[in-house]
Amino acid sequence: MATLSIAEILDLPALVPLWPTAGQALGLSESTTYQLAAEDRLPSELKVIRLGRRRVVRTVDLHRFLGLIPGNSEAAAGATATASSEPTNQTP
């Protein structure tokens, strides 16, 4: 089983197939990927979307789960800290 490199993962389209793309990025076999999806036991960050018979995952969710981009709460905390530390331009 081949796993995907970080460069390959970062170059993915907006939606990727549950298998092979998401499963390989997680280091899972095909049967394990589908079994975990069927049992709703994949990480909660990875919402499996059904498109007819196909199952896909949002690439941004895969990136966040793998730690390739920060999650929403971290980004919001950083934005709040930056905004609160900026001086205000108030005239007396």
C-alpha positions as CSV (number, residue, x, y, z in Angstrom):
1,M,0.0,0.0,0.0
2,A,1.4,3.4,-1.0
3,T,0.9,6.4,1.2
4,L,0.6,9.9,-0.1
5,S,3.4,12.5,0.5
6,I,2.6,15.9,2.0
7,A,3.2,17.5,-1.4
8,E,0.7,15.2,-3.0
9,I,-1.9,15.8,-0.3
10,L,-1.5,19.6,-0.6
11,D,-2.1,19.4,-4.4
12,L,-5.5,17.7,-4.1
13,P,-8.8,19.1,-5.5
14,A,-11.6,20.4,-3.1
15,L,-13.3,16.9,-2.8
16,V,-11.3,13.7,-2.8
17,P,-12.5,10.0,-3.0
18,L,-12.7,8.2,0.3
19,W,-10.6,5.5,-1.3
20,P,-7.9,5.7,-2.4
21,T,-7.0,9.3,-1.6
22,A,-8.3,9.9,1.9
23,G,-7.6,6.3,3.1
24,Q,-4.0,6.4,1.8
25,A,-3.4,9.8,3.3
26,L,-4.5,8.3,6.7
27,G,-2.3,5.2,6.1
28,L,-5.3,2.8,6.0
29,S,-6.0,-0.1,3.7
30,E,-9.1,-0.1,1.4
31,S,-11.1,-2.5,3.5
32,T,-10.3,-0.7,6.7
33,T,-11.2,2.7,5.2
34,Y,-14.6,1.5,4.0
35,Q,-15.3,-0.4,7.2
36,L,-14.5,2.6,9.4
37,A,-16.7,4.8,7.2
38,A,-19.6,2.4,7.3
39,E,-19.3,2.2,11.1
40,D,-19.0,6.0,11.4
41,R,-15.6,5.5,13.1
42,L,-13.4,7.7,11.0
43,P,-12.1,10.8,12.8
44,S,-15.0,13.2,13.5
45,E,-13.2,16.0,11.5
46,L,-13.6,13.9,8.3
47,K,-17.2,14.0,7.3
48,V,-17.9,11.5,4.6
49,I,-20.2,12.9,1.9
50,R,-22.2,10.5,-0.3
51,L,-22.5,11.6,-4.0
52,G,-24.6,8.8,-5.5
53,R,-22.6,5.7,-5.0
54,R,-19.4,7.6,-4.4
55,R,-18.0,8.6,-1.0
56,V,-15.9,11.7,-0.8
57,V,-14.2,13.8,1.8
58,R,-13.5,17.6,1.8
59,T,-9.8,18.2,1.2
60,V,-9.7,21.1,3.7
61,D,-11.0,18.7,6.4
62,L,-8.3,16.2,5.5
63,H,-5.6,18.9,5.6
64,R,-6.8,20.1,9.1
65,F,-6.9,16.6,10.5
66,L,-3.3,15.9,9.2
67,G,-2.2,19.2,10.8
68,L,-1.3,20.8,7.4
69,I,-3.4,23.9,8.1
70,P,-4.6,25.2,11.5
71,G,-8.1,24.5,12.7
72,N,-10.8,27.2,13.0
73,S,-10.4,27.6,16.8
74,E,-6.7,28.2,16.5
75,A,-7.1,30.7,13.7
76,A,-9.8,32.5,15.6
77,A,-7.7,32.7,18.7
78,G,-4.8,34.1,16.8
79,A,-7.0,36.7,15.1
80,T,-8.4,37.8,18.4
81,A,-5.0,38.1,20.0
82,T,-3.7,40.2,17.1
83,A,-6.8,42.5,17.1
84,S,-6.6,43.1,20.9
85,S,-2.9,43.9,20.8
86,E,-3.3,46.6,18.1
87,P,-3.3,50.2,19.4
88,T,-6.4,52.2,18.9
89,N,-6.3,55.6,17.2
90,Q,-8.5,57.6,19.4
91,T,-8.2,61.4,19.6
92,P,-8.8,63.0,23.0
